[in-house]
Amino acid sequence: MKLAPFPPRRLPHWELVTLVASLMALNAAAIDILIPALSSIGVSLAVADENSRQFVITAYIIGFGAAQIFYGTLADRFGRRPVLLAGLAIYTLASVAAIFSPTFGVLLAFRAIQGIGAAATRVVAVSIVRDLFDGRRMASVMSIVMMIFMVIPVLVPNVGQLVMLFGNWREIFILVAAFGFLVSLWALFRLPETLDPADRIPLTAERIALAFRTVVTNRLAFGYTMATALIFGVLFSFINQAEQIYTVVYGIGPEFTLYFSAVAILMAAVSFVNSRLVETYGTRRLSHGALVMFLLLSIIQLAIALTLGGATPFWLFLPLTAVTFCMFGLIGTNFNALAMDPLGHVAGTASAVLGFAQTLGGGLIGALIGYLFNGTIVPMLTGFVVLSLASLGCVLAAEGGRLFQPRHADPVKPTAAE
């Protein structure tokens, strides 16, 4: 297929942002819509160990995280569109195949392949934003993207629960495949190529190695990558355990998805607020302050849980958890923007390396914490404290021991899509 000429054709700003958000939302849909179905999958496919059912989430995250390392170099060589469309095809076909999984092992294999396809959407989505924006403007656009992206966890667990009331977990994969197919058509017919032909990197070992060295030897990029991986470990640990925490610890029935969605709504709202505040106050002030607050709130809730025998009362657990994860809305997007900002000349490879470390690292850490579930919320909250403290250490290393201090006035880069 012939690619659109550079510069890219004009695309309405709202459509560009919504399409990029939809690409990233494919991942949330593939993860969160299955949360209400984990127990049913375990029973249907004879998985005796309840904690092992979490591997339905983990297998996807591992495929998603590991494959990003390859998509970045391909996107920098061949452009954003062909790599994206190939990944979307893999995602959609794997979703269809998962419907017919005869065993738990086969389902996990298809989930990993589904994640491998989805990895292209994450790499290309971030690369497109970096192609067109930088500095605070990039952080602002990514905040709007993340706001739309976070609406998906508000909706899809309830959609998954609705399907489970009238059908079974296999029918959930029909919806996931349909979503992937629709986004594929949208990208095929509307998304322009955003990589300038002059910026394409030849697919040689020497050039690829140079791009990777650029990413891992940049103190800011590497430090914020590690900080984000650790804080994503917090998010994934909560997602892995969410069904067990709500149903086992607090005895809530199928309506637990409403409480899960309530937390996601607040996260989405804070991401929208971040898109407005970041251009005034800067990425560092907002994200550093949010990380410190995240750590303090986690310590407070862990202390309460330990004092009360392993679980905070639900009337206190829900608001404390909601406020804690509101801080995530100010951390993840801004940390990604800070990591990507000095790497515009290798945006595809940079996005891949950052995504690989953040998603695979965070996913494995989250899976470990999730597997330690013991009928209380103590292992999860202990993980929150340890990971947020380590993340703060990475930020301090990246910033030379300073917090809250902007390095320079972030530039604003106009886009051909506006």
C-alpha positions as CSV (number, residue, x, y, z in Angstrom):
1,M,0.0,0.0,0.0
2,K,1.3,3.4,-0.9
3,L,1.9,5.6,2.1
4,A,0.7,9.1,2.5
5,P,3.3,11.7,1.5
6,F,5.2,13.7,4.2
7,P,4.2,16.1,5.7
8,P,1.1,14.2,6.8
9,R,-2.3,15.3,5.6
10,R,-4.3,17.5,7.9
11,L,-6.2,15.5,10.4
12,P,-8.5,17.2,12.9
13,H,-6.8,17.5,16.3
14,W,-9.7,15.8,18.1
15,E,-9.6,12.8,15.7
16,L,-5.9,12.4,16.0
17,V,-6.0,12.4,19.8
18,T,-9.0,10.1,19.9
19,L,-7.5,7.6,17.4
20,V,-4.2,7.5,19.3
21,A,-6.1,7.0,22.5
22,S,-8.1,4.2,20.9
23,L,-4.9,2.4,19.9
24,M,-3.7,2.5,23.4
25,A,-7.2,1.6,24.7
26,L,-7.0,-1.8,22.9
27,N,-4.6,-2.8,25.7
28,A,-6.9,-1.8,28.5
29,A,-9.8,-3.5,26.8
30,A,-7.8,-6.8,26.4
31,I,-6.8,-6.7,30.1
32,D,-9.7,-5.1,32.1
33,I,-12.6,-6.7,30.3
34,L,-11.4,-10.2,31.5
35,I,-11.1,-9.3,35.2
36,P,-14.7,-10.4,36.0
37,A,-14.1,-13.6,34.0
38,L,-11.0,-15.0,35.7
39,S,-12.8,-17.3,38.1
40,S,-15.1,-18.6,35.3
41,I,-12.0,-19.2,33.1
42,G,-10.4,-21.1,35.9
43,V,-13.5,-23.3,36.4
44,S,-14.0,-23.8,32.7
45,L,-10.4,-24.8,32.0
46,A,-9.8,-26.7,35.2
47,V,-7.3,-24.4,36.9
48,A,-7.3,-25.4,40.6
49,D,-5.0,-22.7,42.0
50,E,-6.9,-19.4,42.2
51,N,-3.8,-17.3,42.0
52,S,-2.7,-19.0,38.8
53,R,-5.8,-17.6,37.1
54,Q,-4.1,-14.3,37.2
55,F,-1.7,-15.6,34.5
56,V,-4.4,-14.7,31.9
57,I,-3.5,-11.1,32.6
58,T,0.2,-11.8,33.0
59,A,0.6,-13.7,29.7
60,Y,-0.8,-10.8,27.8
61,I,1.4,-8.3,29.6
62,I,4.6,-10.4,28.9
63,G,3.8,-10.6,25.2
64,F,2.9,-6.9,25.1
65,G,6.1,-5.8,26.9
66,A,8.6,-8.1,25.2
67,A,7.5,-7.4,21.6
68,Q,7.9,-3.7,21.9
69,I,11.7,-3.9,21.6
70,F,11.3,-5.1,18.0
71,Y,8.5,-2.8,16.9
72,G,10.5,0.3,17.6
73,T,13.3,-0.4,15.2
74,L,10.8,-1.5,12.6
75,A,8.8,1.7,13.0
76,D,11.9,3.8,12.6
77,R,12.8,2.0,9.5
78,F,9.6,1.3,7.6
79,G,7.3,4.0,9.1
80,R,4.5,4.0,11.6
81,R,1.6,2.9,9.4
82,P,2.8,-0.5,8.1
83,V,4.1,-1.6,11.5
84,L,0.9,-0.5,13.2
85,L,-1.4,-2.3,10.7
86,A,0.6,-5.5,11.0
87,G,0.3,-5.4,14.8
88,L,-3.4,-4.7,14.7
89,A,-3.9,-7.8,12.4
90,I,-2.0,-10.0,14.9
91,Y,-4.0,-8.7,17.8
92,T,-7.4,-9.2,16.1
93,L,-6.6,-12.7,14.8
94,A,-5.2,-13.9,18.2
95,S,-8.4,-12.5,19.8
96,V,-10.5,-14.7,17.5
97,A,-8.3,-17.7,18.1
98,A,-8.6,-17.4,21.9
99,I,-12.3,-18.0,21.6
100,F,-11.7,-21.6,20.7
101,S,-9.0,-22.3,23.3
102,P,-9.4,-26.0,24.6
103,T,-7.0,-25.7,27.5
104,F,-5.6,-23.1,29.9
105,G,-2.1,-23.4,28.3
106,V,-3.5,-22.8,24.8
107,L,-5.4,-19.7,26.1
108,L,-2.2,-18.3,27.7
109,A,-0.4,-18.8,24.4
110,F,-3.0,-16.9,22.4
111,R,-3.0,-14.2,25.1
112,A,0.7,-13.8,24.7
113,I,0.3,-13.6,20.9
114,Q,-2.5,-11.0,21.4
115,G,-0.1,-9.0,23.5
116,I,2.6,-9.2,20.9
117,G,0.2,-7.7,18.3
118,A,-0.9,-5.0,20.7
119,A,2.7,-4.0,21.4
120,A,2.7,-2.3,18.0
121,T,-0.2,0.0,19.1
122,R,1.7,1.2,22.1
123,V,5.0,1.9,20.3
124,V,3.4,3.6,17.3
125,A,0.9,5.6,19.4
126,V,3.7,7.1,21.5
127,S,5.9,7.6,18.4
128,I,3.2,9.5,16.6
129,V,2.8,11.9,19.5
130,R,6.5,12.4,19.7
131,D,6.7,12.9,15.9
132,L,4.3,15.8,16.2
133,F,4.8,17.3,19.6
134,D,7.5,17.8,22.2
135,G,8.0,19.3,25.7
136,R,5.0,20.4,27.7
137,R,2.8,20.2,24.6
138,M,3.6,16.5,24.3
139,A,2.8,16.0,28.0
140,S,-0.5,17.8,27.5
141,V,-1.5,15.8,24.5
142,M,-0.5,12.5,26.2
143,S,-2.6,13.5,29.2
144,I,-5.7,13.9,27.0
145,V,-4.8,10.6,25.3
146,M,-4.5,9.0,28.8
147,M,-7.8,10.5,29.9
148,I,-9.6,8.8,27.0
149,F,-7.5,5.7,27.5
150,M,-8.6,5.5,31.2
151,V,-12.2,5.7,30.3
152,I,-11.9,2.2,28.9
153,P,-11.3,0.6,32.4
154,V,-14.4,2.4,33.6
155,L,-16.5,0.7,31.0
156,V,-15.1,-2.6,30.0
157,P,-15.1,-4.5,33.3
158,N,-18.8,-3.7,33.5
159,V,-19.2,-4.9,29.9
160,G,-17.3,-8.0,30.8
161,Q,-19.5,-8.6,33.8
162,L,-22.6,-8.0,31.7
163,V,-21.4,-10.6,29.2
164,M,-20.8,-13.1,32.0
165,L,-24.4,-12.6,33.3
166,F,-25.8,-13.8,30.0
167,G,-23.0,-15.8,28.4
168,N,-19.5,-16.9,29.0
169,W,-15.9,-15.8,28.8
170,R,-15.4,-16.9,25.2
171,E,-18.0,-14.3,24.1
172,I,-15.8,-11.6,25.7
173,F,-13.1,-12.4,23.2
174,I,-15.7,-11.8,20.4
175,L,-16.1,-8.2,21.6
176,V,-12.3,-7.7,21.9
177,A,-11.8,-9.0,18.4
178,A,-14.6,-6.7,17.1
179,F,-13.0,-3.7,18.8
180,G,-9.6,-4.5,17.3
181,F,-11.1,-4.9,13.8
182,L,-12.9,-1.5,14.0
183,V,-9.8,0.3,15.2
184,S,-7.8,-1.4,12.4
185,L,-10.2,0.0,9.8
186,W,-10.0,3.5,11.3
187,A,-6.2,3.5,11.2
188,L,-6.1,2.0,7.7
189,F,-8.3,4.7,6.2
190,R,-7.6,7.8,8.3
191,L,-4.2,7.7,10.0
192,P,-1.4,9.4,8.0
193,E,2.3,8.5,8.1
194,T,4.0,10.8,10.6
195,L,7.6,9.8,10.2
196,D,9.6,12.1,8.0
197,P,11.4,10.0,5.4
198,A,14.6,11.9,6.3
199,D,14.4,10.5,9.8
200,R,14.1,6.8,8.8
201,I,16.9,4.7,10.3
202,P,18.4,2.0,8.0
203,L,17.8,-1.5,9.5
204,T,21.5,-2.3,10.2
205,A,22.9,-3.7,13.4
206,E,25.2,-0.7,13.9
207,R,22.4,1.9,13.6
208,I,20.1,-0.1,15.8
209,A,22.8,-0.5,18.5
210,L,23.5,3.2,18.4
211,A,19.8,4.0,18.9
212,F,19.6,1.6,21.8
213,R,22.8,3.0,23.4
214,T,21.3,6.5,23.1
215,V,18.3,5.5,25.1
216,V,20.0,3.5,27.9
217,T,22.9,6.0,28.3
218,N,20.8,9.1,28.7
219,R,20.4,9.6,32.4
220,L,17.0,11.3,32.2
221,A,15.5,8.8,29.8
222,F,16.8,5.8,31.7
223,G,16.0,7.1,35.1
224,Y,12.4,7.9,34.3
225,T,12.0,4.7,32.4
226,M,12.9,2.7,35.5
227,A,10.8,5.0,37.7
228,T,7.8,4.4,35.4
229,A,8.4,0.6,35.3
230,L,8.3,0.5,39.1
231,I,5.1,2.6,39.4
232,F,3.5,0.5,36.6
233,G,4.3,-2.6,38.8
234,V,1.9,-1.0,41.3
235,L,-0.9,-0.7,38.8
236,F,-0.5,-4.2,37.4
237,S,-0.4,-5.7,40.9
238,F,-3.7,-4.1,41.6
239,I,-5.2,-5.3,38.3
240,N,-4.1,-8.8,38.9
241,Q,-5.6,-9.0,42.4
242,A,-8.7,-6.8,41.9
243,E,-11.2,-9.6,41.6
244,Q,-9.8,-11.5,44.6
245,I,-9.5,-8.3,46.8
246,Y,-13.1,-7.2,46.1
247,T,-14.7,-10.7,46.2
248,V,-12.5,-12.6,48.7
249,V,-11.3,-9.9,51.1
250,Y,-14.4,-7.7,51.1
251,G,-17.1,-10.2,50.1
252,I,-18.5,-8.2,47.2
253,G,-20.3,-9.9,44.4
254,P,-20.4,-9.3,40.7
255,E,-21.1,-5.6,41.3
256,F,-17.4,-5.2,42.3
257,T,-16.7,-4.0,38.8
258,L,-18.6,-0.8,39.7
259,Y,-16.1,0.0,42.5
260,F,-13.2,-0.8,40.1
261,S,-14.7,1.6,37.6
262,A,-15.1,4.3,40.3
263,V,-11.4,4.3,40.8
264,A,-10.8,4.4,37.0
265,I,-13.1,7.4,36.7
266,L,-11.1,9.4,39.1
267,M,-7.9,8.5,37.4
268,A,-9.3,9.6,34.1
269,A,-10.5,12.9,35.6
270,V,-7.0,13.6,37.1
271,S,-5.4,12.9,33.7
272,F,-7.6,15.5,32.1
273,V,-6.7,18.0,34.9
274,N,-3.0,17.2,34.3
275,S,-3.4,18.1,30.6
276,R,-4.4,21.6,31.7
277,L,-2.0,22.0,34.6
278,V,1.2,20.6,33.0
279,E,1.6,23.6,30.6
280,T,1.4,26.0,33.6
281,Y,3.3,24.1,36.3
282,G,5.5,21.8,34.4
283,T,5.9,18.0,34.3
284,R,8.4,17.8,37.1
285,R,6.5,19.7,39.8
286,L,3.3,17.8,39.1
287,S,4.8,14.3,38.8
288,H,7.3,14.6,41.6
289,G,4.7,15.9,44.0
290,A,2.2,13.1,43.0
291,L,4.9,10.4,43.5
292,V,5.6,11.7,47.0
293,M,1.9,11.8,47.8
294,F,1.5,8.3,46.4
295,L,4.2,7.0,48.7
296,L,2.7,8.7,51.8
297,L,-0.8,7.4,51.1
298,S,0.5,3.9,50.6
299,I,2.3,4.0,53.9
300,I,-0.8,5.2,55.7
301,Q,-3.0,2.5,54.2
302,L,-0.5,-0.2,54.9
303,A,-0.2,0.9,58.6
304,I,-4.0,0.8,59.0
305,A,-4.3,-2.6,57.4
306,L,-1.5,-4.1,59.6
307,T,-3.2,-2.6,62.7
308,L,-6.6,-4.0,61.8
309,G,-5.5,-7.6,61.0
310,G,-4.8,-7.4,57.3
311,A,-7.6,-5.3,55.7
312,T,-8.6,-1.7,55.9
313,P,-12.4,-1.4,56.4
314,F,-14.0,-1.1,52.9
315,W,-15.5,2.3,53.6
316,L,-12.0,3.5,54.1
317,F,-10.2,1.2,51.6
318,L,-12.2,2.5,48.6
319,P,-11.5,6.3,49.1
320,L,-7.9,5.8,50.1
321,T,-7.3,3.6,47.0
322,A,-9.1,6.0,44.7
323,V,-7.0,9.0,45.9
324,T,-3.8,7.0,45.7
325,F,-4.5,6.0,42.1
326,C,-5.4,9.6,41.3
327,M,-1.8,10.3,41.8
328,F,-1.0,7.7,39.1
329,G,-2.8,10.0,36.7
330,L,-0.2,12.7,37.4
331,I,2.8,10.3,37.4
332,G,2.6,7.9,34.4
333,T,2.0,10.4,31.6
334,N,4.5,12.9,32.8
335,F,7.2,10.4,33.5
336,N,6.8,9.1,29.9
337,A,7.0,12.6,28.5
338,L,10.2,13.3,30.5
339,A,11.8,10.0,29.4
340,M,10.9,10.6,25.7
341,D,11.7,14.3,25.5
342,P,15.5,14.1,24.9
343,L,15.0,11.2,22.4
344,G,13.1,12.7,19.5
345,H,15.6,11.7,16.9
346,V,15.1,8.0,17.7
347,A,11.5,8.2,18.8
348,G,10.4,4.8,17.6
349,T,13.3,2.9,19.1
350,A,13.1,5.0,22.2
351,S,9.4,4.3,22.6
352,A,10.1,0.6,22.2
353,V,12.9,0.5,24.7
354,L,10.9,2.5,27.2
355,G,7.7,0.4,26.6
356,F,9.7,-2.8,26.9
357,A,11.2,-1.9,30.3
358,Q,8.1,-0.3,31.7
359,T,5.5,-2.8,30.6
360,L,7.5,-6.1,30.9
361,G,9.3,-4.9,34.1
362,G,6.1,-3.6,35.6
363,G,4.1,-6.6,34.4
364,L,6.5,-9.1,36.0
365,I,6.7,-7.2,39.2
366,G,2.9,-6.8,39.3
367,A,2.5,-10.6,38.6
368,L,4.9,-11.4,41.5
369,I,3.0,-9.2,44.0
370,G,-0.3,-10.5,42.7
371,Y,0.8,-14.1,43.2
372,L,1.6,-13.4,46.8
373,F,-2.1,-12.7,47.5
374,N,-2.9,-14.4,50.9
375,G,-6.5,-13.3,51.6
376,T,-5.4,-9.9,52.8
377,I,-4.4,-6.6,51.2
378,V,-1.0,-6.5,53.0
379,P,1.1,-8.0,50.2
380,M,-0.3,-5.5,47.7
381,L,0.1,-2.5,50.0
382,T,3.6,-3.6,50.9
383,G,4.4,-3.7,47.2
384,F,2.9,-0.2,46.8
385,V,5.3,1.2,49.4
386,V,8.4,-0.6,48.2
387,L,7.8,0.2,44.5
388,S,6.9,3.9,45.0
389,L,10.0,4.3,47.2
390,A,12.2,2.7,44.6
391,S,10.6,4.8,41.9
392,L,11.4,8.0,43.9
393,G,15.0,6.8,44.1
394,C,15.2,6.5,40.3
395,V,13.8,10.0,39.9
396,L,16.4,11.4,42.3
397,A,19.1,9.6,40.3
398,A,17.8,11.0,37.0
399,E,17.6,14.5,38.4
400,G,20.9,14.6,40.2
401,G,19.2,14.6,43.6
402,R,16.8,17.4,42.8
403,L,13.0,17.4,42.9
404,F,10.4,19.8,41.6
405,Q,13.0,21.9,39.6
406,P,12.3,22.4,35.9
407,R,15.5,22.1,33.8
408,H,14.4,24.5,31.1
409,A,11.4,26.0,29.5
410,D,9.9,23.2,27.5
411,P,9.4,24.0,23.9
412,V,6.1,23.8,22.1
413,K,6.1,22.1,18.8
414,P,3.2,22.7,16.3
415,T,1.8,19.8,14.4
416,A,0.7,19.3,10.8
417,A,-2.4,17.5,12.2
418,E,-3.8,20.7,13.8
